[in-house]
Amino acid sequence: MNNKTPGLGRRLASMLYESLVVFAILLIGFLMPQIVFSGFGFSATSQFLWVHVIALLMFYFVWCWLHGGQTLPMKTWKLQVVNANGSPLRPMQAVLRYLAAWPSILFFGVGIFWAVFDRDKQFLHDRIAGSCIITIPPQA
């Protein structure tokens, strides 16, 4: 593959930016409906709320990765997630990457820290899904 693996700092900066986008998505797609539903007297169980959050974010990430391989922050930082051979992600591969990212990040960032020791400098959830993050070359 011709595109190189971006540095860890660049990927972490993109993740920081991504957290702002995720906050906005959760504000609009999660909190606002909950406020409206509670106004009508509907309440949801905590399990349903977690499923709502996970499904909402899965829709966002998987859709972005399958339609160009980039979220907005990834576009800004010129990053793209692709299959290990450089082709676009397959749908189930994108879902696997998303689901593997939860424990990778939530267990004290062990999946992110993994990139320090990985031979290809990839995150653990990329290793599990057979994907990789590449740098997009500047357009001429």
Secondary structure, DSSP 8 states (H G I E B T S, - for coil): --S----HHHHHHHHHHHHHHHHHHHIIIIIHHHHHHHHTT----HHHHHHHHHHHHHHHHHHHHHTTS--HHHHHTTEEEEETTSS---HHHHHHHHHHHHHHHHTTTHHHHHHHHSTT---HHHHHHTEEEEE-----
